[in-house]
């Protein structure tokens, strides 16, 4: 038997016991997490622009900058 004849034969069915479904679910969850993180990063990046338009946003931005510079947030974010 040659290699060409072996490769042209169909493979035997393999049971995956839900493996494919679990992998697809993990990929969907990872994609959703990535999407939320990107939106959160975009919102945080645009927060300083709120100061220009909303006077009450100045307080929120100053509170957030104080909170973000706290060591328990800054060190893990830097890592």
Secondary structure, DSSP 8 states (H G I E B T S, - for coil): --HHHHHHS-------TTHHHHHHHHHHHHHHHHHHHHHHHHHHHHHHHHHHH-TTHHHHHHHHHHHHTSHHHHHHHH-
